[in-house]
Amino acid sequence: MMKKFKKSSGEILSNQEKVTRRLIAGIIILYTFITILVLVITFMNSFKTNSELIGNLFGFPSYPTLQNYDTIFIQSDFLRYFRNSVILSVGGTLGSTLLAAMTAYGISRYKFKGKGFFSAYFLVGMMIPVQVSVLPLFVMLRRFGLLNRLEGLILVYIAGISLSTFVLQKFFRTLPQALEESARIDGAGEFRIFWSIMLPLAKPVLSTVALISIIGQWNDFFMPMVLLNTAETRTLTLAISRYLADFTRNMSVAFAAVTITLIPVIILYFVFNKQIVEGITGGAVKG
């Protein structure tokens, strides 16, 4: 009787798991479908005129035109905005990833007073909204002469290492101490151990945090809006906001601008999606 009860309980649990998995799969499929649909509509609308958009928002363009892209690339400084976004994203990501790796390695592999405090500090940093720090950052950058300069915002991006440090800490804790001990016996210094042994082992996780960082900085609107107020330092997101401010006149141009902004993100995802999965499943979830 007891065996039958256990068996039925196991079957009930198995059925519940199947229902849960199917529900999650259904939600993911629905979300993916909606996302792809929005991307396709945005792409198609970038080849329409304003007059056609009014009566044909969701259909294929009747008379495709490249006039919107001509307006962006030839009649505006969109290439400058694109360059500014690339400089900010690449510079901020490289600096923040390296700084997060060194910080996480020091916290996870060395014993020192205040170690617990620093771990908690970066954990709390993920919970504080970025808007809270805007006023102090604005005052600091103005005092140092870095307001309305790309270098100033790059430094702000480099300082945002809470999530990356938290993820890398969990990975570095999983590496065996024997690696460091063997390297020290062979005469390697601390920096050589970190740079030549530990960092290459963390490559999948580094790729994950770097991709999360560069996509977040590429799509960032709030920080450039507050800290970059000149035409020379304008980013893609700020340029798109200017088109959206007068959407009725710039509908088609806005769709073209959004399409151009999305292309690098989509390329990054398709090129590095394997590294993202490896980083999350290989190191980021290990305790």
Secondary structure, DSSP 8 states (H G I E B T S, - for coil): -HHHHHHHHHHHHHHHHHHHHHHHHHHHHHHHHHHHHHHHHHHHHTTS-HHHHHH-SSS--SS---HHHHHHHTSS-HHHHHHHHHHHHHHHHHHHHHHHHHHHHHHHH---TTHHHHHHHHHHHTTS-GGGGHHHHHHHHHHTT-TTSHHHHHHHHHH--HHHHHHHHHHHTTS-HHHHHHHHHTT--HHHHIIIIIHHHTHHHHHHHHHHHHHHHHS--HHHHHH--SGGG--HHHHHHHHHHTHHHHHHHHHHHHHHHHHHHHHHHHHHHHHHHHHIIIIIT--
